[in-house]
Amino acid sequence: MITDTAVLPAGRPGRLPQRSWWRQLGVDTGYVLLAFPLSVLAFVLVVTGLSVGTGLVVVWVGVPLLVGTLFTARGFAALERSQLPAVLRRAVPTPGYRTAAPGASALRRSVTPLRDAQCWLDVLHALLRMAVAIPAFVVAVVWWSITLAGLTSATWDGAIPYGRAEEPENHTLPEILGMADTGTNRVLLYTAIGLLFALTLPAVVRGCALAQAQLGRGLLTWRGEAQAEIGRLAEGRDAAVAAEAVALRRLERDIHDGPQQRLVRLSMDLHRAERMLERDPAGARTTLREAAEQTRETLEELRALSRGIAPPVLADRGLAAALAAVAARSPVPVELAVDLEPGQRLPPAVENSAYFLVSEALANAAKHSEATVARVTVGCAARRLRVEVEDDGRGGAVLAPGHGLAGLADRLRAVDGALAVDSPRGGPTRLIGDLPCP
């Protein structure tokens, strides 16, 4: 089975699969509990390193101490970044750190971290994290303690010596609430409290984990996200350039092989008819009729090429009408389902990309797949346009460099989209385009 799946542009943070609530609770609890000792240790090491290094910088001994402190903070930051995807349920980028230029002196290489903004953000995170980690740790431990103590009260309540004469000032919770101080009342009340805390435990622990994780995401990944966005835009630009180059080469080839050859023959026929007018009028009329037929066929080919460049129906009436026209011209019967609001228009680049995806997919199905029917489904949900083209042909399509589908993938990537291909040997073939839908 051959399955090709295009992923989102490189470096772009994407959603991770959802976990069950109890697994996420375990992940969040472990993160909060581990963050407390790590935050205390990072705070102590970084504050100590900064204090000693700053005090000794005047005698240059402090410079390596400051650099060592930055690398310490960087290590804690790397550990935090490794935990963030599990808590945030999304991939997070790793920022690039400044490096010394090739051939730089040992001194310049050693002080390079001191000039790196991300290193100082790592230090800031080490200093601020404890202010969030300690309250989150306390809240999480209290919620877990009350939950476990309340739900298990029936097992330990009888072992506590209530009502001892030497401690008359001690009162149980039922007594404070005006209830009779009996074992049954205590167990029922404690169990009810434990159940209440158990129901709110996932949300409370989740909030504690997210409070810490968002601090880490804000200080430790924002540069990485900016760098990833720059890389994604550069990749989209390169994809657009590549797609346009492929389209221009194909247009040039189509013009050379089609209308240009017909126009050359038309010119030759007209010259021949001109020479035959006096000596063979009947032959000249025949040649002119053939020239007229050549003109008609050339016009048809030029119209087809113009539809491939910028179909007028797409610009005038929108994507739904343009796809209906493509489906009507397709040699393979097409079942078309377009779930868009009446009159809804998308950005021109998105409409063009969706149109060309369907047009090329149907053309490939007619030429190569031996399909008997094709299905086209278009819908917009969650601000994404999903275009799916499926045929019952023989399959075997691949999304690889040098193949025809690579140009479609580049065209979609240029507008922040992606193309996935599922085409096992023997069929069916499914092309799925994912595009922005503002």
TIFIMAR-736838 format. One record per residue (C-alpha): x, y, z; residue in one letter; residue number from 0. Coordinates in nm, 3 decimals. Each point is the difference from the previous one (the first is absolute). Last residue first. Example, Ala and Ser with C-alpha at 12.3 -4.5 7.8 and 13.67 -1.06 7.14 Angstrom:
BEGIN
1.367  -0.106  0.714  S  1 .
-0.137  -0.344  0.066  A  0 .
# end
This chain:
BEGIN
-1.115  3.311  0.680  P  437 .
0.025  -0.347  -0.162  C  436 .
0.363  -0.108  -0.003  P  435 .
0.070  -0.307  -0.214  L  434 .
0.016  -0.377  0.058  D  433 .
-0.001  -0.208  -0.318  G  432 .
-0.082  -0.370  0.007  I  431 .
0.069  -0.215  -0.305  L  430 .
-0.152  -0.348  0.021  R  429 .
0.080  -0.281  -0.244  T  428 .
-0.192  -0.328  0.014  P  427 .
0.183  -0.199  -0.100  G  426 .
0.172  -0.317  -0.122  G  425 .
0.335  0.103  0.139  R  424 .
-0.065  0.231  0.294  P  423 .
-0.069  0.369  -0.061  S  422 .
-0.030  0.220  0.309  D  421 .
0.135  0.346  -0.079  V  420 .
0.019  0.296  0.239  A  419 .
0.040  0.362  -0.106  L  418 .
0.072  0.294  0.228  A  417 .
-0.097  0.365  0.024  G  416 .
0.165  0.325  0.099  D  415 .
-0.065  0.164  -0.340  V  414 .
0.336  -0.100  -0.154  A  413 .
-0.036  -0.346  0.152  R  412 .
-0.303  -0.059  -0.220  L  411 .
0.189  0.084  -0.321  R  410 .
0.300  -0.203  0.113  D  409 .
-0.220  -0.304  0.066  A  408 .
-0.159  0.040  -0.343  L  407 .
0.343  0.013  -0.162  G  406 .
0.104  -0.315  0.186  A  405 .
-0.310  -0.177  -0.133  L  404 .
0.153  -0.023  -0.347  G  403 .
0.299  -0.198  0.114  H  402 .
0.355  0.139  0.014  G  401 .
0.014  0.011  0.376  P  400 .
-0.239  -0.253  0.156  A  399 .
-0.371  -0.016  0.074  L  398 .
-0.082  -0.337  -0.149  V  397 .
-0.296  -0.130  -0.198  A  396 .
-0.026  -0.381  -0.004  G  395 .
-0.376  -0.018  -0.035  G  394 .
-0.191  -0.217  -0.249  R  393 .
-0.302  0.227  -0.025  G  392 .
-0.298  0.041  0.233  D  391 .
0.044  0.377  0.036  D  390 .
0.019  0.233  0.296  E  389 .
0.046  0.378  0.017  V  388 .
-0.012  0.168  0.342  E  387 .
0.022  0.375  0.058  V  386 .
-0.001  0.111  0.364  R  385 .
-0.009  0.374  0.063  L  384 .
0.118  0.094  0.349  R  383 .
-0.145  0.267  0.232  R  382 .
-0.143  -0.265  0.235  A  381 .
-0.213  -0.137  -0.284  A  380 .
-0.022  0.070  -0.375  C  379 .
-0.117  -0.271  -0.239  G  378 .
0.081  -0.143  -0.341  V  377 .
-0.070  -0.357  -0.110  T  376 .
0.084  -0.131  -0.347  V  375 .
-0.088  -0.358  -0.093  R  374 .
0.128  -0.177  -0.310  A  373 .
-0.151  -0.280  -0.207  V  372 .
0.119  -0.256  -0.256  T  371 .
0.371  0.037  0.065  A  370 .
0.263  -0.124  -0.245  E  369 .
0.261  0.170  0.223  S  368 .
0.231  0.168  -0.252  H  367 .
-0.164  0.252  -0.228  K  366 .
-0.351  0.052  0.142  A  365 .
0.108  -0.021  0.363  A  364 .
0.294  0.229  -0.072  N  363 .
-0.234  0.259  -0.151  A  362 .
-0.235  -0.031  0.299  L  361 .
0.287  0.057  0.243  A  360 .
0.135  0.289  -0.205  E  359 .
-0.336  0.182  -0.006  S  358 .
-0.076  -0.070  0.366  V  357 .
0.339  0.127  0.119  L  356 .
-0.008  0.286  -0.251  F  355 .
-0.332  0.124  0.139  Y  354 .
0.112  -0.030  0.363  A  353 .
0.319  0.196  -0.076  S  352 .
-0.188  0.269  -0.194  N  351 .
-0.261  0.037  0.274  E  350 .
0.273  0.031  0.266  V  349 .
0.195  0.259  -0.200  A  348 .
-0.318  0.197  -0.070  P  347 .
-0.093  0.022  0.370  P  346 .
-0.332  -0.178  0.056  L  345 .
-0.344  0.102  -0.121  R  344 .
-0.329  -0.117  0.144  Q  343 .
-0.288  0.063  -0.240  G  342 .
-0.213  -0.270  0.153  P  341 .
0.190  -0.133  0.304  E  340 .
0.236  -0.284  -0.081  L  339 .
-0.051  -0.376  0.013  D  338 .
0.095  -0.103  -0.355  V  337 .
-0.096  -0.358  -0.092  A  336 .
0.087  -0.119  -0.352  L  335 .
-0.046  -0.355  -0.129  E  334 .
0.210  -0.011  -0.318  V  333 .
-0.033  -0.220  -0.309  P  332 .
0.345  -0.037  -0.162  V  331 .
0.046  0.194  -0.325  P  330 .
-0.005  0.320  0.211  S  329 .
-0.162  0.303  -0.165  R  328 .
-0.302  0.006  0.234  A  327 .
0.220  -0.050  0.306  A  326 .
0.219  0.295  -0.098  V  325 .
-0.306  0.220  -0.049  A  324 .
-0.141  -0.101  0.338  A  323 .
0.339  0.074  0.153  L  322 .
-0.009  0.351  -0.145  A  321 .
-0.354  0.059  0.128  A  320 .
0.093  -0.106  0.354  A  319 .
0.326  0.196  0.000  L  318 .
-0.136  0.342  -0.086  G  317 .
-0.224  0.162  -0.259  R  316 .
0.212  0.256  -0.186  D  315 .
0.361  -0.090  0.085  A  314 .
-0.062  -0.374  -0.011  L  313 .
-0.218  0.027  -0.313  V  312 .
0.278  0.188  -0.177  P  311 .
0.246  -0.291  0.039  P  310 .
0.348  0.139  0.065  A  309 .
0.292  -0.196  -0.146  I  308 .
-0.163  -0.336  -0.069  G  307 .
-0.310  0.165  -0.142  R  306 .
0.229  0.199  -0.229  S  305 .
0.159  -0.322  -0.123  L  304 .
-0.339  -0.149  -0.081  A  303 .
-0.100  0.318  -0.184  R  302 .
0.326  -0.013  -0.197  L  301 .
-0.068  -0.363  -0.092  E  300 .
-0.349  0.084  -0.118  E  299 .
0.132  0.296  -0.201  L  298 .
0.257  -0.225  -0.166  T  297 .
-0.270  -0.252  -0.088  E  296 .
-0.211  0.273  -0.165  R  295 .
0.296  0.141  -0.191  T  294 .
0.101  -0.346  -0.126  Q  293 .
-0.356  -0.053  -0.121  E  292 .
0.018  0.334  -0.184  A  291 .
0.333  -0.105  -0.154  A  290 .
-0.155  -0.327  -0.115  E  289 .
-0.280  0.197  -0.164  R  288 .
0.262  0.228  -0.158  L  287 .
0.186  -0.303  -0.141  T  286 .
-0.319  -0.132  -0.154  T  285 .
-0.077  0.341  -0.151  R  284 .
0.355  0.015  -0.142  A  283 .
-0.042  -0.347  -0.149  G  282 .
-0.317  0.112  -0.178  A  281 .
0.169  0.321  -0.124  P  280 .
0.292  -0.189  -0.156  D  279 .
0.215  0.220  -0.230  R  278 .
-0.102  0.345  0.119  E  277 .
-0.063  -0.052  0.374  L  276 .
0.266  -0.270  0.045  M  275 .
0.285  0.231  0.113  R  274 .
-0.222  0.166  0.259  E  273 .
-0.125  -0.338  0.118  A  272 .
0.359  -0.113  0.057  R  271 .
0.077  0.315  0.199  H  270 .
-0.314  -0.053  0.210  L  269 .
0.087  -0.365  0.060  D  268 .
0.355  0.086  0.112  M  267 .
-0.125  0.263  0.244  S  266 .
-0.256  -0.243  0.140  L  265 .
0.270  -0.267  0.041  R  264 .
0.212  0.242  0.201  V  263 .
-0.309  0.103  0.199  L  262 .
-0.079  -0.365  0.075  R  261 .
0.351  -0.062  0.123  Q  260 .
-0.013  0.305  0.226  Q  259 .
-0.346  -0.087  0.129  P  258 .
0.099  -0.347  0.126  G  257 .
0.351  -0.127  0.066  D  256 .
0.159  0.341  0.053  H  255 .
-0.292  0.139  0.195  I  254 .
-0.018  -0.309  0.221  D  253 .
0.377  0.003  0.058  R  252 .
-0.001  0.370  0.095  E  251 .
-0.296  -0.055  0.231  L  250 .
0.175  -0.296  0.162  R  249 .
0.316  0.202  0.052  R  248 .
-0.202  0.292  0.141  L  247 .
-0.190  -0.227  0.239  A  246 .
0.319  -0.164  0.122  V  245 .
0.161  0.339  0.060  A  244 .
-0.314  0.124  0.176  E  243 .
0.001  -0.303  0.231  A  242 .
0.370  0.041  0.078  A  241 .
-0.039  0.371  0.080  V  240 .
-0.303  -0.072  0.218  A  239 .
0.183  -0.281  0.180  A  238 .
0.298  0.228  0.062  D  237 .
-0.230  0.265  0.146  R  236 .
-0.177  -0.258  0.214  G  235 .
0.334  -0.129  0.125  E  234 .
0.108  0.355  0.085  A  233 .
-0.330  0.056  0.181  L  232 .
0.048  -0.322  0.196  R  231 .
0.358  0.091  0.087  G  230 .
-0.107  0.342  0.123  I  229 .
-0.279  -0.161  0.201  E  228 .
0.246  -0.251  0.148  A  227 .
0.236  0.283  0.096  Q  226 .
-0.286  0.186  0.167  A  225 .
-0.114  -0.317  0.175  E  224 .
0.356  -0.066  0.116  G  223 .
0.028  0.355  0.128  R  222 .
-0.323  -0.049  0.194  W  221 .
0.113  -0.337  0.136  T  220 .
0.167  0.050  0.339  L  219 .
-0.158  0.309  0.152  L  218 .
-0.366  -0.026  -0.104  G  217 .
-0.005  -0.379  -0.018  R  216 .
0.155  -0.032  0.345  G  215 .
-0.252  0.239  0.153  L  214 .
-0.277  -0.180  -0.187  Q  213 .
0.119  -0.330  0.141  A  212 .
-0.008  0.122  0.359  Q  211 .
-0.356  0.128  -0.015  A  210 .
-0.098  -0.298  -0.216  L  209 .
0.110  -0.247  0.268  A  208 .
-0.193  0.178  0.275  C  207 .
-0.311  0.026  -0.218  G  206 .
0.018  -0.369  -0.087  R  205 .
0.035  -0.085  0.368  V  204 .
-0.317  0.197  0.074  V  203 .
-0.196  -0.137  -0.296  A  202 .
0.096  -0.362  0.065  P  201 .
-0.068  0.031  0.378  L  200 .
-0.346  0.159  -0.023  T  199 .
-0.191  -0.329  0.011  L  198 .
0.244  -0.144  0.253  A  197 .
-0.038  0.306  0.223  F  196 .
-0.376  -0.048  0.011  L  195 .
0.038  -0.375  0.057  L  194 .
0.242  0.060  0.287  G  193 .
-0.243  0.246  0.158  I  192 .
-0.284  -0.253  -0.033  A  191 .
0.225  -0.274  0.143  T  190 .
0.092  0.221  0.296  Y  189 .
-0.365  0.076  0.071  L  188 .
-0.115  -0.361  -0.033  L  187 .
0.290  -0.133  0.208  V  186 .
-0.052  0.258  0.274  R  185 .
-0.375  -0.051  0.013  N  184 .
0.040  -0.377  0.023  T  183 .
0.262  0.022  0.273  G  182 .
-0.220  0.223  0.208  T  181 .
0.049  0.361  0.103  D  180 .
-0.356  0.126  -0.043  A  179 .
-0.009  0.290  -0.241  M  178 .
0.030  0.371  0.078  G  177 .
0.259  0.079  -0.271  L  176 .
0.276  0.033  0.259  I  175 .
-0.109  -0.331  0.150  E  174 .
0.013  -0.170  -0.343  P  173 .
0.354  0.140  -0.051  L  172 .
0.132  -0.152  0.322  T  171 .
0.070  0.207  0.306  H  170 .
0.311  0.024  0.218  N  169 .
-0.042  0.225  0.308  E  168 .
-0.077  -0.297  0.226  P  167 .
0.350  -0.146  -0.041  E  166 .
0.066  -0.187  0.328  E  165 .
-0.343  -0.162  -0.017  A  164 .
0.067  -0.174  -0.333  R  163 .
-0.290  0.047  -0.241  G  162 .
0.142  -0.166  -0.315  Y  161 .
0.276  -0.258  0.008  P  160 .
0.070  -0.045  -0.376  I  159 .
0.009  -0.364  -0.121  A  158 .
-0.371  -0.011  -0.085  G  157 .
0.037  0.276  -0.259  D  156 .
0.273  -0.184  -0.194  W  155 .
-0.170  -0.229  -0.250  T  154 .
-0.332  0.185  -0.036  A  153 .
0.190  0.323  -0.066  S  152 .
0.145  -0.139  -0.324  T  151 .
-0.183  0.236  -0.239  L  150 .
0.056  0.298  0.229  G  149 .
0.370  -0.060  0.062  A  148 .
0.073  -0.061  -0.369  L  147 .
-0.184  0.311  -0.118  T  146 .
0.123  0.216  0.288  I  145 .
0.359  -0.099  -0.066  S  144 .
-0.024  0.039  -0.381  W  143 .
-0.149  0.346  0.034  W  142 .
0.256  0.105  0.261  V  141 .
0.292  -0.135  -0.206  V  140 .
-0.122  0.178  -0.315  A  139 .
-0.057  0.331  0.180  V  138 .
0.341  -0.009  0.171  V  137 .
0.187  -0.095  -0.318  F  136 .
-0.176  0.273  -0.200  A  135 .
0.084  0.256  0.269  P  134 .
0.369  -0.111  -0.006  I  133 .
0.035  -0.028  -0.380  A  132 .
-0.129  0.348  -0.083  V  131 .
0.247  0.210  0.201  A  130 .
0.262  -0.273  -0.056  M  129 .
-0.011  0.060  -0.375  R  128 .
0.101  0.362  0.020  L  127 .
0.376  -0.029  0.055  L  126 .
0.056  -0.303  -0.224  A  125 .
-0.216  0.161  -0.270  H  124 .
0.204  0.319  0.017  L  123 .
0.320  -0.203  -0.045  V  122 .
-0.146  -0.175  -0.305  D  121 .
-0.100  0.343  -0.133  L  120 .
0.361  0.102  0.051  W  119 .
0.118  -0.289  -0.215  C  118 .
-0.262  0.091  -0.263  Q  117 .
0.140  0.353  -0.030  A  116 .
0.346  -0.126  -0.095  D  115 .
0.284  0.246  0.063  R  114 .
0.122  -0.169  0.320  L  113 .
-0.015  -0.335  -0.184  P  112 .
0.271  0.129  -0.242  T  111 .
0.245  0.071  0.283  V  110 .
0.196  -0.326  -0.034  S  109 .
0.005  0.005  -0.380  R  108 .
0.138  0.354  0.001  R  107 .
0.272  -0.095  0.246  L  106 .
0.095  -0.314  -0.195  A  105 .
0.040  0.205  -0.317  S  104 .
-0.246  -0.021  -0.285  A  103 .
0.092  -0.214  -0.300  G  102 .
-0.359  -0.085  -0.083  P  101 .
-0.236  0.255  0.153  A  100 .
-0.112  -0.063  0.355  A  99 .
-0.339  -0.156  0.058  T  98 .
-0.325  0.163  0.108  R  97 .
-0.266  -0.242  0.115  Y  96 .
-0.282  -0.124  -0.222  G  95 .
-0.336  -0.034  0.165  P  94 .
-0.153  -0.346  0.050  T  93 .
-0.353  -0.021  -0.133  P  92 .
-0.299  -0.124  0.199  V  91 .
-0.223  -0.288  -0.103  A  90 .
-0.349  0.001  0.142  R  89 .
-0.179  -0.168  0.286  R  88 .
0.098  0.287  0.234  L  87 .
0.103  -0.243  0.275  V  86 .
0.165  -0.272  -0.209  A  85 .
0.154  0.256  -0.236  P  84 .
0.144  0.205  0.293  L  83 .
0.213  -0.270  0.160  Q  82 .
0.297  0.012  -0.241  S  81 .
-0.011  0.379  0.012  R  80 .
0.043  -0.011  0.379  E  79 .
0.308  -0.222  -0.027  L  78 .
0.147  0.233  -0.263  A  77 .
-0.065  0.298  0.227  A  76 .
0.173  -0.174  0.293  F  75 .
0.303  -0.057  -0.224  G  74 .
-0.008  0.359  -0.126  R  73 .
-0.006  0.127  0.358  A  72 .
0.317  -0.199  0.067  T  71 .
0.153  0.126  -0.326  F  70 .
-0.072  0.356  0.107  L  69 .
0.153  -0.065  0.343  T  68 .
0.313  -0.141  -0.163  G  67 .
0.028  0.315  -0.211  V  66 .
-0.036  0.212  0.313  L  65 .
0.269  -0.204  0.178  L  64 .
0.224  0.024  -0.308  P  63 .
-0.035  0.380  0.015  V  62 .
0.031  0.030  0.380  G  61 .
0.368  -0.077  0.004  V  60 .
0.054  0.305  -0.217  W  59 .
0.122  0.206  0.300  V  58 .
-0.289  0.247  -0.030  V  57 .
-0.236  -0.290  -0.071  V  56 .
0.045  -0.132  0.354  L  55 .
-0.315  0.145  0.156  G  54 .
-0.208  -0.068  -0.310  T  53 .
0.114  -0.364  -0.007  G  52 .
-0.068  -0.054  0.368  V  51 .
-0.350  0.147  -0.012  S  50 .
-0.093  -0.146  -0.336  L  49 .
0.123  -0.348  0.092  G  48 .
-0.176  0.003  0.336  T  47 .
-0.325  0.125  -0.150  V  46 .
0.022  -0.261  -0.278  V  45 .
0.082  -0.292  0.227  L  44 .
-0.261  0.085  0.265  V  43 .
-0.277  0.075  -0.250  F  42 .
0.071  -0.313  -0.206  A  41 .
-0.009  -0.220  0.312  L  40 .
-0.325  0.154  0.123  V  39 .
-0.159  -0.029  -0.345  S  38 .
0.110  -0.362  -0.037  L  37 .
-0.131  -0.091  0.345  P  36 .
-0.346  0.148  -0.077  F  35 .
-0.022  -0.090  -0.370  A  34 .
0.005  -0.373  0.073  L  33 .
-0.330  0.012  0.188  L  32 .
-0.168  0.220  -0.264  V  31 .
0.118  -0.211  -0.295  Y  30 .
-0.089  -0.329  0.167  G  29 .
-0.349  0.130  0.076  T  28 .
-0.051  0.128  -0.354  D  27 .
0.106  -0.330  -0.158  V  26 .
-0.215  -0.204  0.240  G  25 .
-0.301  0.222  -0.061  L  24 .
0.058  -0.029  -0.375  Q  23 .
-0.014  -0.377  0.035  R  22 .
-0.321  0.027  0.203  W  21 .
-0.162  0.234  -0.250  W  20 .
0.072  -0.221  -0.301  S  19 .
0.262  0.141  -0.230  R  18 .
-0.046  0.216  -0.310  Q  17 .
0.243  -0.043  -0.287  P  16 .
0.253  0.283  -0.043  L  15 .
-0.086  0.333  -0.159  R  14 .
0.258  0.158  -0.225  G  13 .
0.283  0.245  0.041  P  12 .
0.148  0.096  -0.338  R  11 .
0.360  -0.093  -0.029  G  10 .
-0.032  -0.155  -0.340  A  9 .
-0.315  0.075  -0.192  P  8 .
-0.288  -0.223  0.092  L  7 .
0.033  -0.360  -0.100  V  6 .
-0.059  -0.164  -0.334  A  5 .
-0.116  -0.357  0.009  T  4 .
0.096  -0.262  -0.252  D  3 .
-0.149  -0.347  0.018  T  2 .
0.107  -0.284  -0.224  I  1 .
-0.134  -0.342  0.093  M  0 .
# end
